Amino acid sequence: MTPHAKVRQDEQTANTGLWAAIVLIATLFGFVLGYSVSTRTGVEPGYFDAPEAGGYGVAPTAAPGMTEELRKHYEGLMK
C-alpha cells in the first residue's frame, strides 16, 4: 500500500467515525429533547379512563351529564 493510499484510508476511517459520532449525538439529543417536551405537555393521568375519551373504545352513552337528545344522536350514528 502506498503512503498516499494509507493516508486516504485513514481519512476515510476518521470521516466514518466522525459521522457515526454526529449521528449518535443527534439521536441522543433528539431523544432528550422529545422526552423533556413530553414530560411537560404529556397526557394527564387518568385521561384514557375518562368516558369523554370516546375514541378509545368507550361508548358515548356512558358519558355523565349527556343530554337525552345528544344520547339519541349518538345512538343513531351507531346504527
C-alpha positions as CSV (number, residue, x, y, z in Angstrom):
1,M,0.0,0.0,0.0
2,T,1.4,3.4,-1.0
3,P,1.7,6.2,1.6
4,H,-0.9,8.2,-0.3
5,A,-3.4,5.3,-0.2
6,K,-2.7,4.8,3.5
7,V,-3.4,8.5,4.3
8,R,-6.6,8.4,2.3
9,Q,-7.8,5.2,4.1
10,D,-7.0,6.9,7.4
11,E,-9.0,10.0,6.4
12,Q,-12.0,7.8,5.4
13,T,-11.9,6.0,8.7
14,A,-11.8,9.3,10.5
15,N,-14.7,10.6,8.5
16,T,-16.7,7.5,9.2
17,G,-16.1,7.8,12.9
18,L,-17.0,11.5,12.8
19,W,-20.3,10.8,11.1
20,A,-21.1,8.0,13.4
21,A,-20.5,10.3,16.4
22,I,-22.6,13.0,14.8
23,V,-25.5,10.6,14.3
24,L,-25.2,9.2,17.8
25,I,-25.1,12.7,19.4
26,A,-28.0,13.9,17.2
27,T,-30.1,10.8,18.2
28,L,-29.4,11.3,21.9
29,F,-30.2,15.0,21.7
30,G,-33.4,14.3,19.8
31,F,-34.5,11.7,22.4
32,V,-33.7,14.0,25.4
33,L,-35.5,17.0,23.7
34,G,-38.6,14.9,22.9
35,Y,-38.6,13.4,26.4
36,S,-38.4,16.8,28.0
37,V,-41.2,18.2,25.9
38,S,-43.3,15.1,26.6
39,T,-42.9,15.4,30.4
40,R,-44.1,19.0,30.3
41,T,-47.0,18.5,27.9
42,G,-48.0,14.9,28.3
43,V,-51.4,13.5,28.8
44,E,-52.8,13.9,32.3
45,P,-53.0,10.7,34.4
46,G,-56.5,9.1,34.1
47,Y,-57.4,10.7,30.8
48,F,-57.9,7.5,29.0
49,D,-60.1,6.2,31.7
50,A,-62.5,9.1,31.3
51,P,-65.7,8.5,29.3
52,E,-65.1,11.6,27.3
53,A,-62.2,9.8,25.5
54,G,-64.7,8.2,23.1
55,G,-62.1,7.3,20.5
56,Y,-60.6,4.7,22.9
57,G,-63.5,2.2,23.0
58,V,-65.8,3.9,25.5
59,A,-69.4,4.0,24.4
60,P,-70.7,7.6,24.1
61,T,-73.8,6.7,26.1
62,A,-71.6,6.3,29.2
63,A,-70.7,10.0,29.4
64,P,-72.0,11.6,32.6
65,G,-74.2,14.7,32.1
66,M,-75.1,13.8,28.5
67,T,-78.5,15.1,27.5
68,E,-81.1,12.8,26.2
69,E,-81.1,14.4,22.8
70,L,-77.3,14.0,22.4
71,R,-77.5,10.4,23.6
72,K,-80.1,9.6,20.9
73,H,-78.0,11.4,18.3
74,Y,-75.0,9.1,19.1
75,E,-77.2,6.0,19.2
76,G,-78.5,7.0,15.7
77,L,-74.9,7.2,14.4
78,M,-74.1,3.7,15.6
79,K,-77.0,2.2,13.6
